[in-house]
Amino acid sequence: MSEGDYRHQSRHKPSKNMKFFKKEAPNPQGGRSKKGVNHNNNVPVIEDSRKQVYHWQSEGGTKKSTVDDMVLLTKITESAITDNLKKRLMEDKIYTYIGPVLVAVNPFKQLPYFGSREIEMYQGAAQYEVPPHIYAVADTMYRNMLIDNDSQCVIISGESGAGKTVSAKFIMNYITKVSGGGTRVQEVKNVILESNPLLEAFGNAKTIRNNNSSRFGKYIEIQFSRGGEPIGGKISNFLLEKSRVHSLNERERNFHIFYQLISGASSEMKESFGLTTPDYYSYLSQSGVYRVDGTNDAHDFQETLRAMQVMGITNEVQNDILTIVAAILHMGNISFGEENNQAQVLDPGYLEYPAYLLGIDSQKLGHKLVSRVFDSKWGGKSDRIDVTLNSEQAQFTRDAWAKGLYSRLFDYVVETVNKAMVTDSNQLSIGILDIYGFEIFGRNGFEQFCINYVNEKLQQIFIELTLRSEQEEYQAEGIQWSPIEYFDNKVVCDLIESKRPPGIMCILDDTCATMSAVSQGADEDFLRKMESQVGSNPHYQKFSNGFVIKHYAGSVSYHLDSFCEKNRDVLFQDIIEVMQGSSNAFIRSLFPDVIQVGSKSRPTTAGTKIRTQANELVTTLTKCVPHYIRCIKPNESKKPHDWDDQMVKHQVEYLGLKENIKVKRAGFAYRRPFDKFLQRYAVLTKETFPAWHGDPIQGIHFIMRNINMDPGQYQIGRTKVFVKDPESLYMLEECRERKFDHYARVIQKTFRKYFSNQRYLKERQEASRLVHNRKERRSNSLNRNFYGDYIGVEYKQRISSLIPRREKVEFALTVDKFDRRFRRMKRDLILTKTNLYLVGRVKVQKGPEKGKVVDIIKRKIELENISQATLSTFQDDIVLLHVRNDYESLLDIRLKTEFLMVLNRKLKERFNKELPLNFVNSFEYRVRKTGWGGGGVKKVMFVEGNTSEPTFSSSGSCLTVRIGHGLPSSSEPGLQRVITPDIRMLANKKGPSMAKSHSNGHAPRMLNRDQRPPYPGPSPSGPRPALINTGHSYSTGSRTPDMGRPRIEPPRLPGMAPTGVHKITKSPSGPQFRLPVSNPPPPPSEPPPADTPTITPGTLRSRNGPPLPTRPDINRPKPRIPQVRALYSYDAHDTDELSFVEGDTLQLVREDASGWWTCKLRGSQGFCPANYLEKI
């Protein structure tokens, strides 16, 4: 069973030290004590540097008071479940898990958590990565359909008003958004989405419990191609509540379409259809309710018309449909009197308008309402006899005519929707069951009996697949298991639908078959037969005017009024004949019946239809992989944050949530047959890949041992392997994904190597054209290859989690950003197809994670808002980005030409415009406003210097950049590919090195970008020394102490010359770098030649010479750890620095000529300014 089969492509890559965690006992806050387990919460989503925005179900760093998954509850009782749901609702957390089952509480208000941001968040995310949401269920269905090639379905259950219909809409909306497709696919998506308002208009109504209650059941199948594109669909409808057309309870309304037509019709329509106010129509005025709070009938009418247009319904047919709706309203105003036990129409004037709209003669209409034709046979001859009706029978005939018209019109609407998305393919599908909820009213009739029967069948499926079959499977597979007791409602289903012995429906059909033309006494006869045949059933009980059934959701009393007549559900043949003679072709098409005079076949009853449909539905659902949403109604007042504890506890009890939690807590999240498991995960070991032909159990053990799966996390049965926790399954999937990712990269690497030459040359030329004859070039920039991502965003979880999954990273590089005081701050510049991000690191200032370093988005710029870029004509890397209606960003981008090329390419692809470039040696720019102060304007000037590396000096609001001349601006990349050092290594080099020298005489460019000129600091006896006026930096990866620090000269004594920068000399053989080697070369296969020294562990010998003597061990004293004393107090300015106070003693780990020493203090290690310290 794959109800727990939640396999996703995780958004986070697994670490190398991947472990599988044992499931621990839950604590009262719902967390687990073990570190490293993601609990979906406390994950900030940070949009910019001004504020932190937390996800709607995040605890925001506070202590949790509820659990996301009720399997983690410490006490499994109805009270504990109810209390958890209540607390979550009060915090607007309407979704909670029971393993893979989603419990949804109706909030009775609009919540802003169903937009494109949430769709992005849940697409492809594993359940433990994100808070509970209906989108997670929808994504699971869609992904599992593609992975397993199996059709899926979701069963949404709950009582009326619990939110089933809106849940179905959310699922349909999510699936249509995440699935791809072309023109035809978009048409299918539109039909799927627009079918909702159309079917709701004709099939939904306001009831006491729900303002938009489905008065019919529907099963929507969205059909997909193998690639996951929706290509068609089908809607099956069940048991429309036709009696609502003519009979309303207090505080209820008729179907929405009647009120929509009256409120939204144009003046021309109103005149043509004879429309006036709702209270004029008897079918609408029974309850006295015409409006619903929060519902705009006129606006909804326009949506209904638009939906008809999307379905392909022509304007002419739309007019015919609305004509029938208006005719039904007018028909309800026909009233009857009685004379000599014969019915008569009291006012024939009320016959004119319905007859006109239906295209029939008004006299014929009146005659058929008060009389009825019977066909009889006598002596081999047939004869037709007109029988007059009394007023009660005439009223029944009128209502039967009206609801027959409406029922056939509704079937036409459903059929039209199906034709609009029909497809010949029947490959994969996702089914969504949205059916009426369990109903208990003050007076319950035949409709509630049928509705509650269908809900019993759905409950039986839930029990069958989540409780009974799961436990039976464990026993059959020999899995260690303690049985859990639960109520099996099969006994109630048998009471209603059984054929032998006959159940209530069979008894009802038998009673209807023996009814005469007059139905008096039929209901009493039905009650007597039930008492004699099912009276001893413990779930049945009789009372004076009906019977009681003890359903799974509680005991319901059914009144027998018109039970048999409603079950017979027959539209008289003479009425059908009248409608077949209508002048309206559309109306005639709704009555294609072939009338057979004297036929003895028994007509199909309503009970038989619903029983057949229910069993067909069960068969359809069991062919799919089921998922479950259990909807809870928190109150009867329909008010937000109102909670009826007893009402919810009753729902928790009859929905079987407690038993479900027990089974999930003790059970296994995933199970698969041996062959399918090996087929999916064989890639994880060399023993089982590409195929395993040995003992399946041995192959499974190979896989589990290879990934270090905890033995307590899985059991092997007789034919299946069972995995206990979802976390273990997710890790199994991530290992598999990582393997395939590795193989894909090998293939991609080979492909790119083969086809890279032309692409690299094209990109170099494209980038060079942007600055050709406008900016001098650096010596190493002309003929290098472009790699795009120089950070490795994909492998840095903290950074990749900030970037939306669907935004492909086009360029990424660690750059320097100048702040308002011209300090250089390290930022990760990430360019995607739609946005540019500047990512920085900060320490959390408060909360349980105080002191933790986190990555945040310091600035997000939409590409369409980048108006231009400004650069100098020198060879420097300074780029000023101009943003429309916002402040500029001054950046030092080492690989600026590649960045500009990629940015320009994205602008042309998405917005059909090029990036304007401005080349000047002096410019002004705006800085961001902070606090009460204004933003201000800064100036940057470029002047000729003597070195290829820029030097920076600031005075007030002006920054001066001095830099020597580079290659001429007319330089172009060579046609031949030049073998250059791997630029990815050079771009983020951790230590100083030199590039290849060129013949132009320019000094080689230093790779350590943070080297600074010596600073003449004060003597130790003077005031505290000041740091160089430059920003502190960090690197996204591991760093060495000589990289990323401003150079600080130690204080010098009077008369001492300043210490110079350590020079880096170039060896005669070439530059001080090596090309990266992905794998070491294999050792020689041939033995070494004679007299060649061969190294073995512990010896160095010649093949023919005597072995060298072994050097004796010398007991050396343990080296003393050098220590330093703080001369002054220092507050850390960056995350990798140490703070200390004057007089502290620190351990000296490493000295560095840059002026930053690595030290340890109280267990923490970081950088310290050397001129604040003295050696002890």
N, C-alpha and C positions, 0 to 999 in steps of 0.2 A: 504494500500500500504506500502510495507516495504523497499522502496528505502532509507528511512532514518533510517531503522532499524539497527543501528550499535551497536550490543551488543557484548561485549568482556569480557573475563576474565581479569579484570584489573590487572596490575602488582603491584599496590599499594593498600594496605589494607585501608579501610576507617577508619577515627578516630571515637572515641566514640561520639564526639560532631558533628556528621555529619549534615550538613545543605544543603538545596537546594537553590541555588542562583537564584534570579530573573535576567533575561537578561537585561543588562544595555545598554544605548545608546553608540555606538562605539565612540572612540576618533580618532583623525587623525592618530595616530600611530597604530591603529588596536587593541589596548589592551582594557581592561575594568578597570574601576576605582576601582572595589571592590577587596579587598585583599582576598587571599586564592584561587583564581581561577587560575588553571594551564593554561598557554597560550602556552605550547609546546616549548617555546624558553628559552634561557638563562640557559639551563641545561647542565653543563659541564660534559663531560665523561672523567674522569681522570684515566689514565692508570698507572702512577707511580708518584713518588715524583719529578721527574725531569722536567716534563712539563705537561701542561693541554691541552688536545685535545678536541676541541669542535665539536659537530655534524655539518655536512656540511650545515645545514640550520639554525643553531643557530646564534643569533645575537651577541654572545660573550660578553654579558653585555652592548652592546651599544644600543643607541636609535633606535627603529625600524622605518624603512622608508616605509615598505610595510605591507600588511596583508596576513596571511596564508589563511584565508577564506574571500572571497569577499562579503559575507553577511555583514561583518563588515565595508565596505566602507562607508564613510560619504556621498559621492555623488554617486548616481547610474546612471552613464552615460557611453556611449561607450568610451568616452575619459578617464574617471577615471579608467575604467576596463583595457583599453589598457596601460595606464601609470603604473598601478600596475604590470601588466604582464611584461612590459619592464624592470622596475627596478629590478624585481626578476630575470629575465633572465640575466641581466648584473652581478648579483651576483651568477650566476649559480644555481639559485633556479627555476627549470623548472616546478615544480608542485604547483598548487594552488587549493583550494577547492571553490565550491559553495555549501555549505551544504555537502551532500554526493556525489555530482558530482565532478569529478576530471578534471581539465583543465591542459593539458600537452603541453608545448611549445617545439618544436624541437630545441635542442641546436646545432645541426650539428657538434658535436664532442663527443668523448668518455668521460664519466664522471665516476669517481671511486666510485659511490654510489650505486652499485648493487651487492655487494659481500655478503659473509656469515655474516659479522658483521651487515649489514642492515637487512638481513633476521632474524637474532636473535633479533634485536631491534624491529621489527614490528610484530613479531609473538605473537599474543594474546594481543597486546597493543591496547588501545582505541584511537580513532582519536585525542582526545585533548592531549594525552600524548606525541605524537611524531609529527614531522613536516610532511607536506603533502608529500605523496609518492605513487607510483603505487602499492607498496607492501601492503600499508594499504588497498587499494581496494581489492586486491587479498586475503588478510587475512580476510577481512569482508565477502567476498563471501564464503570462506571455512568454517569459524566459523558459519555463519548463516545457511549454508546448514546442518551442524551437529546439531545445536540448534533447528531449526524449522522443520527439516526433509523436506525441500523444495529445489527443484532444483534452481540453480542460473544461471544468464548469465550476460555478460558484453558486451555492445555495444560500440565499439570504432569507432568514426566517425571523419571526418575532410577531408580536401581536399588532393589531391595527394601530397606526400612529407611532410605531417605533422607529420609523425612518428607513424602511426597506426600499421604497421607490427612489429616494434621493441617493441611497447607496448604489443602486444599480446605475444611476446616471453618472456618478463619479467614476465608476469602473469603466463605463463606455467611453467617457470623455478621456480618461487616462490612456486607454488602449488606442484610441484613434489618434492621440497626440504622439505617442512614442513609436507607432508603426510607420514605416515609410510608404512610398508609393507615388505613382504618376497620376495622370489625369483621371483614368478610370477608378483608381483607388480613392482619389479625392472625392469622386462622385459617390462611391459607396460610403465613405466616411460621412458625407453630408446627409445621405439618406438615413444612416444609423442615428446620427445626432438629431436630425429634424423629425424622426419618427416619434421621439418622446413627446413633444408638445401636441402632435396630432393625435396620438393614442390617448394621451391624458385628457384631451378635450372631449373625446367621445367615450372614454372608459373610466374616468375618475370623477369623484364627487366629494363634497363636504359631508362628513359624518360627525357624530357626537365626539368621536375620539380623534379625528384626523381631518384637517382642512383640505387635504389632497389625497384622499384614500383611493387606492386602486380597487375598483369594483369589478375587476376581472383579473385573471391570472395570465401572465405571459412568460414565455421562455424564449429568450433572444439568443440565436446562434449566429455569431460572427465567424464567417469562414475565411481562412487564410491560405495563402500560398506557402510553399515550403520555405520561402525566404522571409515569412512573417508579414507579408502585405495583405491587408483585408481585401478580398476579391468578391465578396458577396455576403449574404446573410439570409436568415429565415426567422420569422416570428410565429410561434404557436400560441393561440389564445385559449383560455379555459373559462368556462362558466361565467359569462357576463351576467351581472345581476339585473336582468331585464325588468323585474318587478319594480325597480326604482323609477322607471318611466312613469308609472301611474300611482305609486304608493310611496309616501315619504313618512319617516318618523319625525318626531319633534326635534327641532334644532338642526335639521339636516337639509341638504339641497339636492336637487336633481343633478343629472350629468352636467358638467361644465359648459358644454356646447350650447345649451339652451340660453344660459345667461350671457355667454359671449356674443351670441347672435343678436340678442335684444340690445345689449350695450354697445356693440361695435359696428352694427350694420349701418350702411350709409342711408341717407334719406330715400334714395331710390329703392334700395332693398326693403326698407321698412314699408314703403308704399306697396311694393310688389307682393311682399309676404304678409301684409296685414299685421305688422308688429306694433305693439304698444308696450306699456309697462308690465313687469313680471306679475304683478298682483292680478292682472286680468285673466291669467291662464290658470285653470283649475289644477293642472298637473304641477304647477310651481307654487301655488298659494297655500297648499295644505299645511306646510310647516311655518309659513310666515317669515322664512329666512331667505333673503335675496342677495345679500352681500357677505363677503368674507374678508376679515381683517388681513391686510397685506396682499390682497389679490386685486388686480386691475383687469376686469373682464374685457374691457374694450381693447387694451393692449394685448392681452392673450389671444383675442380674436384675430388680430393682425398676424401674430405668430402662427396661428393655426392655418390661415390662408397662405402664408409663406411656405409652411411645411407642405401643404397640398401641392404648391407649385414645384417644390423640390421633388416630390414623389412622381411628378409627371402628370398630375391631374389637370386637365384643361379647364379653362374658365367656364365653359359650358357645363361640364360635369360638376364643377364646384357649385355652380348655381343649382343644379339638380339636387345635390346633396343637401344644401341649405333649404331647398324647397321642401324636402321630406321632413327635415327638422321642424320647420314652421308648421307643416301640416299636422304633425303629431301634437304640437301645442294646441292647435285649433280643435283637433279631434277630442281632446280632453274636456272641452267646454260643452260638448253635446250631453244633455241630461235627459232623463227618462221619467215618465209617469206610468201609471198602470190603470187599466180599465178592463174589468171582467177577466182579470188574471192575464191580460195581454199588455205588453209594453208598448209605449208610444213615445215618440220624440216630442218633448215638451215644446220646443221652439225650432221649427224646421229651418229658420234662418241661420242657425249655427251649423247647418250641413253644407251651406254654399261654399264657404272658404276652404274647408278641407277637401271638398270634392273638386274645387277648381285647382287647388295645388297638386292633387294626386292625379288629375286628368281623368276623372270618372264622373258619371252622372250622379247628381245629388240625390235624386229619388232612389236610385239603385243603392247608394250608400245607406240611406235611411232604412230601406227595406231589409238589407242584409244585417243591420244592427238589431232589428227586432224579430227576426225570423231565422230559421236555419233549415237547410235542405238535408234530408236523409235519403239514402239510396236503399231500396229494399228489393228483395227477390221473392216471388211467390209463383209457384208452379212453373218455374223455368223462365219467368218473365221478370225484368227489372223495372222498377218504378221509382220516381223521385217524389218525395212528399215534403211539402213546406210545413214546418212546425213553428208555431209562434212561441216567443219567449216571454217570460215575465221580466219585470224591471231589473231584478238582480242579475238574471241571466244576460239581459241586454247590456248592462254595465260591464259584466265580465267579458262579453264579446267585444265591446269597444276597447277595453284595456288589452285584450289578447291581440286585437288588430294593431293597436299602437305599438305594443312591445315587440310584435312580430316584425313590423316595419323597421323599428330601431335595431333589432338584432341583425337583420339581414343587411342593413346599412353599415353596421359596425363590422360585420364579416367582410363586406366589400372594402372598407378602409384598410383592414389588416391584409387582405389579399393584394391590394394596390401597393402597399409598402413592400410586401414580399416580391412582387413583380419588379419593383424598382431596384432591387439588389439581388435578383436571382443570378445564379451562376451554375454552370454545368459541372464545375469541379467540386469534389467533396473530399478534400485532403485533410485539413486540420481545422478545428473550430474551438472557439471559446464560448461557452453557454452561460447566460446570466438569467437566473430564475428570480423573477419578481412577482410574487403571488400574494394574494390577500392574506392578512395575518389572522391568527386565531381570534374569534369574536364571541363575546358574551354580553348580550344586551339584556335589558329588562324583559323584553319579549322576543324570543328567538323563533324563527320559522324555518321553512324548507331551505332558504338560501344559506342561513347560518349552519344548518346541518351539513350541507355540501361543502361549505368553506372549511369547517372544522374537520371534516373527513379528509380533505386534501392535506391539511396541516398535520393530521395524524400520520399520513403516509410519508410526509417529509421528515417528521420526527423519527419515523421508523428507519428511514435511510440513514439519518445521523447516528442513531443507535447502532445500526447494523455495521456501519463503516468505522465508527470511532470507538465503540465500546465492545460490542460482541465479537465482531470478526477479528479485531486486533488481539483480543485475549485468546480467541480460538487459534489464531495464527501462532502465537507464542507457544501454546501447548503443543500444536502440531509440529512445530520446529524444534521442540525440546529445549526451549529457552526457560531459564529459571524465572518463575513468575508466581506471584500470589494473587489469586482471582479477586476482582473488585465487584461488589454487588451493585446492581442498578435496576431500575424499573423498565421492563421491556413492554412497550405498548402494542405489541403484535396482537395481544388478546383483544384490545379495543378495535383494531383494524378488522380482525376476524368477525367481531360482533357486528360490524357495519356491512362488510362486503362479502362475507363468506357465502359460498353456494351450497355447500354440504357440510354441516347442517346449514339451512338457509339463514342468512343474516338479514338485517333490517332492510337493506336495499332490495333484496330478492323478495321479501315479504311485501314491500311497497309496490314493486312491479307486478306481482301477482294480483294484488288488490286492484290496481289500475286496469289490468287486463279483464277483470270481471265486472268493471263499472258499466252501468248503463248510460244512456244519454244524459240522464239526470244524475248529478254527483252527490245528492243528499245522502247522508249516511255512510259514505265511503270512508271518511276519516275514522269514524267510530269502528267500522269493520276492520280497518287497518290496525287500530289499537288493540282490538280483541285478538287478532291473529298474532301480533307481537307478544302479547301476554302469554299466549299458549306455547309459543315456540322459543322465545328468548327470555321469558320472564325469570328463569332461574339463573341467568348470567349475573355474576356479582357486579358487573359494570353497567347493568341496566336496572332502571327503576321506573315504575309507573306512577303517574298522579292523575287527577281527575280529568284534565283536558290535554294530556300529552304524556311525555316520557322524559326521563333524565338519563343521560349518558355520562359516566365518569371518565372524562378525557384525561390525557396526560397533563393538560393545563388546568384541570379543575372540572367540577361537575357543571353541566349545562342543561337547563330545562328547555325543551322544545314544545311549543304549542302546535296542535294539530290543524289549526285553521287552514283549509285549502291545501293541505299537504299533498293529497292525491291529485288534485287538479293541476297544481304546479309541476308535479312530477310528470303528468301526462304530456304537458307542453305541446298541445296540438293546435295548429291553426286550421280552422275549418276549411274544407275544400271549396265551398262556394265563395268564401272570402278570397282564396287564391285565384279563383276564376275571375272575380271582379278585377283584381290587380293585374292579371294578365291581359285584361282588356283596356288598360290605361292608354291614353294618348301619348304618354311620356315614355319614350323608348328606354331611358335609363331605369325607370321604375319597373317596366316589364322585364328588364334583364335581371332584376333582383328576385323574380319569381319564375325560375325555369322549371318548376315542378311538373312532372308528368302525372296527371290525375288518372288513376285506374279505378273505374267504377266497379264496386262489388269486391274489391280486393280483401282477402281475409288475413293478410300478413299483419302482424302486430307492429304498430309504430314504435320506434325507438323512444324510450322515455328519457327525461332529463337526468335521472339518477344513473341510468345505464351509460349515458354519454360521459358523465363526469367520472364514473368508475373506470370506463375504458381509457379516457384521457389520462387519468391519474396513474394507471398502471403502465401506459405507454411512456409517460413522463419518467417514471421510476426506471424503466428499462433504458431510456435514453441517458439518464443521469449516471447509471451504473456503468455505462460504456465509457464514460469520461473519468478523468482524474478529478475527484471532487475537492473543493475548498469551501470553507464555511464562514459566514458572517452571522453572528447572533445579535440581533438588534434588541435593545432594551428601551422601554418607555418609562421615563422617570416620574411622570406625574400625569394627572388628568386635566390640569389647568392649562397646559400648553405654554407655560411660562418658563423662561430660562432660570437656571439655578434653583428651581423648585424641586423638592425631593420628597417622594412618598415612600418611606422606608418599607412598609408592609407590601406595597404594590410591587416594588422592585424585588424584594425578597421572594415573593411568590413567583415572579418570572425566573429568577435565578434557580428556583427549585424545580419548576416544571421544564425548563430548558436543559436540566441535567448538567449544569456547569460544574457543580462540586464533583460529580463522578468523572466528568471529563478531565478535571484538574488531576484527580488521583491517578487516572490511567496515564496521562501524559507525564506525570511526575515519576511514575515507576517504569514507564515504557521506553521505547526507542524512537528517536526522531526520524530515522532513515532505515530502510531495509531494501535489499535488492537481491535477485537471484544471482547465484555464483557467476553464471556466464555473462550477465549484463554488468556486474561489478568489475569483472576482469576485463571486459571489453572497454569499459570507460577508464579504468585506472591502471591498465597494464603499462602505460607509458612511464609510470613512476619508477620502475626498476628495469635494469638491463636483463634480469632473468626472465621477466614476463613480457618484454617488448621485443618485437612487434606483436607477437602472439604467444599465448601460453597453451601448451598441449598436454601438460601433466595433470596431476591431481588438483582440482580447483581449490581445495582447502590449503594445500601447500602454496599455491600461487598467491592466495589471499594473505597468508602469513608472510610471504616475501614482501608484499606491498606494505603491510602494516609495520613490519620491523624496519623497513627502509625509511619510513617517515617518522619513526619513533612514536607510533600510536600507543597510548597507554592501554595495557590489556584490559583494564576495567572499563574502557570506553567502547568496546565492541564485543559481540558474541557471534559465534558461527553456529548456525542451526543446521538442519538436515539438507536444506536446499537454498538457504538464503544467509546473507551476512547482515547483521544488525549493528548500527552505529547509534550510540546512546544520545550524545548531546549535539545540538546544532553546531556549536563551536567547532567540534571535531570534524563535522562534515564540511564546514566552510573551509577549514584548513586543508582538508583533503582536496577540495576543489581548487584552492589557491596553489597547492603543490602541482596539481595537474596543469593549471593555467600557466604556471611559471615554466614548466617543462616545454609546453607547446610554444610559449613565448620565446624560449631559448632556440628551439628549432626554427621558428619563423625568422628569428634574427640571423641565424646562420644562412638561411636561404636568401634573406634580404641582403645580407652582406655580400654574398657571392654575386647576386644580381647587380647590386650597386657598383661593385668593383668592375664588373664587365661593362656596364653602361655609364660609368661615372665620368669618363674623360670629356665627352661632349657637354654633359650637363655642367660640370665644373667650369669649363671654358665659357659656356653661355652665361652662367651666373656671374663670373668675374667680369665679363664684358658689360653685362647689364649694370652691375654695381659701379663699374668704372665710368660709365657714361653719365651717371648722376653728378659726378664731381669733376669730370674732364674739363680741363682748361679753366677751372674755377678754384681748385684747392690743391695744394701740394700733397704729395703722397709720401707715406712712410715706406722705408726700404723693404719691410717684410709684408706689406699689405697687398702688393700687386698680384702675386701669383699663388697665393694660398688658396686652399679649398674651403668651401663653406659647409659647415655642419649643422647650423641652426641652434640646437640645444647644447650649450656649453656648461650647463649646470647639472643636467640629468634630472629634470623635474619629475620624470616618471618614477624615479627611484627614491625620491625624497618625499616621504609621506606627509610631512608637516607642510610642505609647500604645495604638493599636488592636491591636497584636500581643500585648499583655498580656491583652486581654479575649477570652474564648472566642468563636469565630465565631458560635455559635448564640445568644449572649446579646445581644439587641437593647438598645442604649443608650436608656434612657427619659429620663434627665436627666443633664446634665454641666455642671459649673461649677467654675471655680477659686475655692477658698475659703481661709480662714485656719484653721489648726488650732493650738490652744494646747497647748504641751508642759507638762511637770511644773513648769517655772519660769515659766509664763505667757508664754513667747516665742511670737510668731506665726510660724508656718511655712506657706508656701504649699503647698497640695495640690490636685490635680485630683480632685474628687469625681465619681464616675461611678456612676450607679444603673442597674442592668439589671433584668430581670424576676425574677432570682433572688438577686442579690448587690449589695452596695454596696462600692465600691472607693475607697480613698484612695491616689492615685498621687503619688509624689514623685520627686526627682532626686538622684542621688548620683554621686560620682566613683569610678571603678574604682580600687581601691587597689593591685592587683598584677596581674601577667600582661602579655601583649603589648599590652593595651588600657588600661594604667595611665594615669590622668588623663582618660580619656574619660568624658563625662557620659552616664549612662544613666537611663532611666525605670524605676522599680521599683514594685511594689505594696507600699506601706507597711503597709496593712491591708486585709483582706478580711473582710466581715461578711455572713453569710447572712441574707437578709431575715427568715426565720422566727425568727431569734435576736434581732431588735430588739424589745425589750419595751416601750419607751415613749420619748417625747421630752419634755424639760423646757425651757420658755422662760420669760422674764420677762413682766410685763404692760406694759412700756415698748415703745417703737418700735424697739428695737435688733434686731440680727440674730443674736444668740447662740442656738445650739441645742445642747443636751446630749443625745446619743444613748445610751440605756441598752441594753447587750447582755447577754443571759442568760448567766450564769456566766463573765463576762469584764469587763474594765475599760470605763469609759465614754470617749466621745470628745467633747471640747468644741470646737465649730466656730463660726466666724463665717461664716454663709451669706447672702450678699447677697440672694438670691431665695428666702428661706426658705419663703414661703407656697406657691410653686409646688413646691418640693422636698417639702414635707410632703404636698401634695395628691397628687403622683405616688407617693410612698412609701405613702400610705394606700390609694391605688387598687390598687397591686400586691399589698399584703397582703390586700385583700379578694378580688381575683381568684384568687390562688394558695392562700391559706390560710384564706379565709373569716373574716377577723378585721379589725378596724379598729385603727389606731395610737392607743394611749392618749396623750393630751397632758396635761401638767401645767404649770400657770402659777403660778410663785412668784417672789418677788424675792430669795430667798436659798436656796441649795441647796449640798449637798456632793456630791462625786463621787470615785470611785476612779481612780487613775492606774495605768498599767502597771508591773509589777515589772521592775526592771532590775538585772542583776548580782546581788550578794549582798544588796542593799538591798530593803526591802519596797516594796509599791506605794504605800502612803500614801493619805491622803484630803485633797482640796483643797476650798476653799470659794469661792463666787462670790456677791457681793452687788451689787445694783443700787440706786442712789440717784439722786434727781432732780438733774439738771444744768441748764446754761443753753444748751446747743447741741443741735442735732439730730444731730450726730455724736458717737458715744460717745468718752469718754476713759477710759483704763485706768491704774490704779495698783495696785501689788501690795505687800503687806507679809507676809512669811513665807509661809504657805500659804493666804493669802486674796487674791483678786482683787476690786477694787472697780471697778464700771462706772458712770460718771456719764453721764447722757443726759437731754435735755429731753423734754418731752411731745410726742407726735405727734398725729395725727388721733384723734378719739374711737374707742374700741374698737367702737362701734356702727356705724361707717362701713361702707357697702356699695358695691360697684361700680355705676357708672351703667348704665342700660339701653342707652344709645347708645354705640357704640364711639368711644373718644377717641383721636385721633391723637397718639401719644406717640413720643418718640425711640426708635429701634430698640434695644430693651433688650439685644440681644446685643452691641451696641457699648458700651452703658453699663456692662454687667456686667463687661467686661474692658477698660474704657477705659484708654488708655495715658497720658493726660495729664489734668490737672485741668480740669473743666468743670462747668457748673451745670445743674441741672434746672429745669424750668419753675416759676416762682414761683406760690404759691397765696395765696388771699385770707385765709388764717388767720393771717398774720403771722409764721409760722415762717421761720427762715432757710433758704435753699435748701441741700439736702444736697450736700456735696462729693463728687465722684466719685473723687478721688484718695484712696483709703482708707489710704494709708501716710503721709499727712502727720501729723506729730507736733508737740507743743508744743516751743518752743525749749528747747535744753539748755544750761544755763550751764556751758560747759566751762572748764577751767583755762587759765592763761596758758601760752604756749610755754615759758617757763622752768621751769614746774613739772613734775610727773610726767606720764607718758603719759596723754592724755585717755581717758576711758571712753566707750563707745558707749551709746546709749539702751538700756535693758533691753527690747528687742523683737527678734523674730526677723527674720532676713533672708529675703528672698522671691525668687521667680523667677516668670517668666511663661512659659507654654508656647509662646507665639509670639515674634515679634521684639519688642523692648522699647526704649523711649527712656529716657535717664538720669533723667528726672524722675518715673519711675513705679516703684513697688515698692521704694523705699529708705526707711529711717527717716531722719527729718530730723536733721541734725547741725549745730549752730551752730559756726562757727569760733571759736577762742580769742579773747577780747577783752582789750584793754588796760585797766588800772585806770581807773575813772571813765567808761568807755564804756558806753552803754546797749546791751542785747542787741538783736540784729537780729530784727525780727519776721517773721512769716510773710508772704510776698508775697500780698497780697489779689488776688482775681480779681473784677473788676468786671463787672457785667452791662450790656450795651449796651441802650440804650432800646428797640431794636427787638425784643428777645427774648432767649432763652437762648443761651449760648455753645456751641451744637452745631448740627450740620446732619444732617438725615436722610440715610442712606446712599443713594447712587444707583448702581444696578447697572450702567447703561450711560449714557454721556454723550448728551445730546439731539443729534439730527442738525442740521447747519447749515441756515439758511433756504434754501429752494429758489429764492425770488425774488431778483433783484439788489437791493442796498441802494438806498434812495431818494437823491435828489440831495442833495449837500452833506453826506452822511453819511460820516464818516471810515472808511476801509477799511484794515485792517492787512494788509500783505504782508511777506514776509521782508525785513528790513533797512530798510523804509521805513514812514512813517506819513504818509499824504497825504489830502487832501480830493479828492473826485471832480472838483470844478471848480477847486480852488485849485492853486497851484504846489507842487511837492514840497518837503518840508523839507530843509534842508542835512544832509548826513551828518556825524556827529560824528567827528573824526579820532581814530585810534588813539593812545593814550598809552602809552609804554613805562614801566610802573610796576615798581619793584623787587619781586622775589618776596617775599611776606610771610614774616617770620621765624616759625617754629613756636614758640609759647609753651612754656616748660618750668617745671617745679616741682621742688622738692627735698624729700625725705622728712625730716621732723623726728624721726619715731619709726618704729620697725619695726611692721609690721602683718601679721597672718596672716589670709588670706581666710576668711570664714565661709560663703560661698556660692559657687556655681559661676560667677557672673558678676562676682566681685570679683577684684582683683589683690592679690597678696602682694608686699611689698617690705620692705627693711631700711633702717635709718637711714642717710642720706647718698645714697641712690639718686636719680638724676635721671630724671624721667619727662616725657614729652611730654603737654601738656595739650590734650585734644581738645575738651572742652566743660565749661563751668562750669554749675552749677545751684544754684538757691536752696535746694534741699532739703538741701544739705550734702554731697551725693555728686557728685564730679566724675568725668568720663570721661577716663581717661588711657591711655597706651600705655607698655609697658615690655618690652624685649627681644622685640618682635614680637607681644606679646599685648595685648589691649585689654580694659578692664573698669572697674568702679566703684572709687573710692578715697575714703575719708573726707577731706573738705577740711581739717578741723582737724588733720590729721597732716602737712599739706603747706604749703609757702610758695612763692610765685612767685619765679622768678629774674629 
